Amino acid sequence: MYKHFAISLFIAAMFITACNKTKAPILVSESRDLEIIDSIMNTQQEAWNNASLEGFMEAYWKSDSLMFIGKRGINNGWENTLTNYKNSYPDALTMGKLKFTNKHMDRLDSANAFVIGQWELFRATDTLSGHYSLVWKKLNGHWTIVADHSS
């Protein structure tokens, strides 16, 4: 009887602990990290709107392990991603003006974050839009996109 009571008490304690974790206040460092990521994305948007694909790509991990998932499938590598952008957007006219709207930002731990949002591309002839999910990792003290799924 005491064994069942102890097990029930343990399960109840675990449940209460789990519930309290989800309601914990946002830590200052967590909030600051998300502000930094948002700022980097604003810089990316500015670079795009100034027709600088290289500037836009500064936020991405300069590695062959960078993963970009788009409507044509999975693309690996920073250089490949930049080349694909250059082929798809060869000039300022085709690049148009980009607007990011982050819908959800979550710092998973001190070195990983996840961002979901909407992108809009305003051009003279049309307007395109879609959504993105970004995996951010803090590498060498800097937040960097390591995976991008945009559609």
C-alpha positions as CSV (number, residue, x, y, z in Angstrom):
1,M,0.0,0.0,0.0
2,Y,2.8,2.4,0.9
3,K,4.6,1.5,-2.4
4,H,1.5,2.6,-4.5
5,F,1.1,5.7,-2.4
6,A,4.8,6.6,-3.0
7,I,4.5,6.0,-6.7
8,S,1.4,8.2,-6.9
9,L,3.1,10.9,-4.9
10,F,6.1,10.7,-7.2
11,I,3.9,11.0,-10.4
12,A,2.0,13.9,-8.9
13,A,5.2,15.7,-8.0
14,M,6.5,15.1,-11.6
15,F,3.3,16.5,-13.0
16,I,3.4,19.6,-10.8
17,T,7.0,20.2,-11.7
18,A,6.2,19.8,-15.5
19,C,3.3,22.3,-15.2
20,N,5.4,24.8,-13.3
21,K,8.2,24.6,-16.0
22,T,5.8,25.7,-18.7
23,K,4.6,28.7,-16.7
24,A,8.1,29.9,-15.7
25,P,8.8,33.5,-16.5
26,I,10.9,34.4,-19.5
27,L,14.5,34.9,-18.4
28,V,16.2,38.1,-19.3
29,S,18.9,36.3,-21.3
30,E,16.3,34.4,-23.2
31,S,14.5,37.6,-24.1
32,R,17.8,39.3,-25.1
33,D,18.7,36.4,-27.3
34,L,15.4,36.6,-29.1
35,E,15.8,40.4,-29.6
36,I,19.3,39.7,-31.1
37,I,17.8,37.2,-33.5
38,D,15.0,39.6,-34.5
39,S,17.7,42.3,-35.0
40,I,19.7,40.0,-37.3
41,M,16.6,39.3,-39.3
42,N,15.9,43.0,-39.6
43,T,19.5,43.4,-41.0
44,Q,18.8,40.6,-43.4
45,Q,15.7,42.3,-44.6
46,E,17.6,45.6,-45.1
47,A,20.4,43.8,-47.1
48,W,17.8,42.2,-49.3
49,N,16.0,45.5,-49.9
50,N,19.4,47.0,-50.9
51,A,19.9,44.2,-53.4
52,S,22.7,42.6,-51.4
53,L,22.4,38.8,-51.4
54,E,25.8,38.4,-49.8
55,G,24.6,40.7,-47.0
56,F,21.4,38.7,-46.7
57,M,23.4,35.5,-46.4
58,E,25.5,36.8,-43.5
59,A,23.0,35.4,-41.1
60,Y,23.4,31.8,-42.4
61,W,25.9,29.3,-41.3
62,K,28.9,29.4,-43.6
63,S,29.1,25.6,-43.8
64,D,28.4,22.8,-46.2
65,S,26.0,21.5,-43.5
66,L,23.6,24.5,-43.8
67,M,20.3,23.1,-44.8
68,F,17.8,25.1,-46.9
69,I,14.4,23.5,-47.7
70,G,12.3,25.1,-50.3
71,K,9.7,24.2,-53.0
72,R,12.4,22.4,-55.0
73,G,13.5,20.3,-52.1
74,I,16.5,20.2,-49.8
75,N,19.6,22.2,-50.6
76,N,22.8,21.8,-48.6
77,G,25.6,24.3,-48.1
78,W,26.1,28.1,-47.8
79,E,27.6,28.5,-51.3
80,N,24.8,26.4,-52.9
81,T,22.2,28.5,-51.2
82,L,23.8,31.7,-52.3
83,T,24.1,30.4,-55.9
84,N,20.4,29.5,-55.9
85,Y,19.4,32.9,-54.6
86,K,21.5,34.6,-57.3
87,N,19.9,32.4,-60.0
88,S,16.4,33.1,-58.8
89,Y,17.0,36.8,-58.0
90,P,19.6,38.2,-60.5
91,D,18.9,41.9,-59.9
92,A,17.2,44.4,-57.7
93,L,14.0,44.4,-59.8
94,T,13.4,40.6,-59.3
95,M,14.4,40.9,-55.6
96,G,11.8,43.5,-54.9
97,K,11.2,44.5,-51.3
98,L,11.2,41.9,-48.6
99,K,9.2,42.0,-45.3
100,F,9.6,39.4,-42.5
101,T,6.9,39.0,-39.9
102,N,8.0,36.7,-37.0
103,K,4.9,34.9,-35.7
104,H,6.6,32.7,-33.1
105,M,10.1,32.8,-31.5
106,D,11.3,30.3,-29.0
107,R,14.7,29.9,-27.4
108,L,14.9,26.2,-26.9
109,D,18.0,26.4,-24.7
110,S,21.0,28.7,-24.3
111,A,22.4,27.8,-27.8
112,N,19.3,26.9,-29.9
113,A,16.3,28.8,-31.1
114,F,13.3,28.3,-33.4
115,V,11.5,31.0,-35.4
116,I,8.4,30.7,-37.5
117,G,7.1,33.6,-39.6
118,Q,5.8,35.0,-42.8
119,W,7.7,36.5,-45.7
120,E,6.3,38.9,-48.3
121,L,8.1,40.0,-51.4
122,F,6.7,43.1,-53.0
123,R,7.7,43.6,-56.7
124,A,6.6,45.9,-59.4
125,T,4.8,43.1,-61.3
126,D,3.5,40.9,-58.4
127,T,3.6,40.1,-54.7
128,L,4.7,36.8,-53.4
129,S,4.4,35.4,-49.9
130,G,4.9,32.4,-47.8
131,H,6.2,31.1,-44.5
132,Y,9.4,30.1,-43.0
133,S,10.7,28.1,-40.1
134,L,14.3,28.7,-39.0
135,V,16.6,26.8,-36.7
136,W,19.1,29.1,-35.1
137,K,22.2,28.0,-33.2
138,K,24.7,30.1,-31.2
139,L,28.0,29.3,-32.8
140,N,31.2,31.0,-31.4
141,G,29.0,33.4,-29.5
142,H,26.9,34.5,-32.5
143,W,23.3,33.5,-33.5
144,T,23.3,31.8,-36.9
145,I,20.7,30.1,-39.1
146,V,21.6,26.5,-39.5
147,A,18.4,25.3,-41.2
148,D,15.7,27.2,-43.2
149,H,12.5,25.8,-44.5
150,S,10.8,28.5,-46.6
151,S,7.8,28.0,-48.8
